[in-house]
Amino acid sequence: MGGKTYMTIDGSTRESLTITYYFEEKKWEYVYHTAKRIDNSSNRPSQIENLYNRVDIALSKCEADSILSSWGL
């Protein structure tokens, strides 16, 4: 499985889109992956990796197409 991760427009977080086809059910699934910044007043290096929580959002085909278009794909 290959993939490419893109930065959000403001450059603050990475984002990706997973498009899956389920053959037995004959249906598509579109999931947008990004991260939400945690409100953390401490910026010590040991805590930098814990500043974001992963967020996965199920999308419609139209919403997935819009994201791909905004990425120039």
C-alpha positions as CSV (number, residue, x, y, z in Angstrom):
1,M,0.0,0.0,0.0
2,G,1.5,3.3,-1.1
3,G,0.6,6.7,0.0
4,K,1.6,10.3,0.3
5,T,1.0,12.7,3.2
6,Y,0.2,16.3,2.5
7,M,0.5,19.4,4.8
8,T,-2.5,21.4,5.6
9,I,-2.8,24.8,3.9
10,D,-1.5,26.7,6.9
11,G,1.4,24.1,7.2
12,S,0.6,23.2,10.8
13,T,-0.3,19.5,10.5
14,R,-0.1,16.6,8.1
15,E,-3.1,15.1,6.4
16,S,-3.9,12.1,4.3
17,L,-6.9,10.4,2.6
18,T,-7.5,6.7,2.5
19,I,-9.8,5.4,-0.2
20,T,-10.8,1.7,0.2
21,Y,-13.1,-0.5,-1.9
22,Y,-14.7,-3.5,-0.3
23,F,-15.3,-6.1,-3.0
24,E,-17.6,-8.4,-1.0
25,E,-19.9,-5.4,0.0
26,K,-19.3,-3.6,-3.3
27,K,-18.9,-0.3,-1.6
28,W,-16.3,2.5,-1.2
29,E,-15.0,4.1,2.0
30,Y,-13.3,7.4,2.2
31,V,-11.4,8.4,5.4
32,Y,-9.6,11.7,6.0
33,H,-6.7,11.5,8.5
34,T,-5.4,14.6,10.3
35,A,-4.4,15.7,13.7
36,K,-5.9,18.1,16.2
37,R,-3.6,20.2,18.3
38,I,-3.8,19.6,22.1
39,D,-4.0,22.7,24.2
40,N,-0.7,22.3,26.1
41,S,1.1,25.2,27.8
42,S,4.3,23.2,28.2
43,N,6.6,23.1,25.1
44,R,9.4,21.0,26.5
45,P,11.0,18.8,23.8
46,S,10.0,15.6,25.6
47,Q,6.3,16.6,25.1
48,I,6.4,17.8,21.6
49,E,5.3,14.5,20.1
50,N,2.3,14.5,22.3
51,L,0.9,17.9,21.1
52,Y,-1.4,16.3,18.6
53,N,-4.2,13.7,18.6
54,R,-4.9,11.7,15.5
55,V,-8.4,12.4,14.0
56,D,-10.0,10.1,11.4
57,I,-13.2,11.4,9.6
58,A,-15.4,9.4,7.3
59,L,-16.3,11.3,4.2
60,S,-18.6,11.2,1.2
61,K,-17.2,10.7,-2.3
62,C,-17.8,14.4,-3.1
63,E,-15.8,15.5,0.0
64,A,-13.0,13.1,-0.8
65,D,-12.9,14.4,-4.4
66,S,-12.8,18.0,-3.1
67,I,-9.8,17.2,-1.0
68,L,-8.0,15.5,-3.8
69,S,-8.7,18.5,-6.0
70,S,-7.3,20.9,-3.4
71,W,-4.1,18.8,-3.4
72,G,-3.9,19.1,-7.2
73,L,-4.6,15.4,-7.8
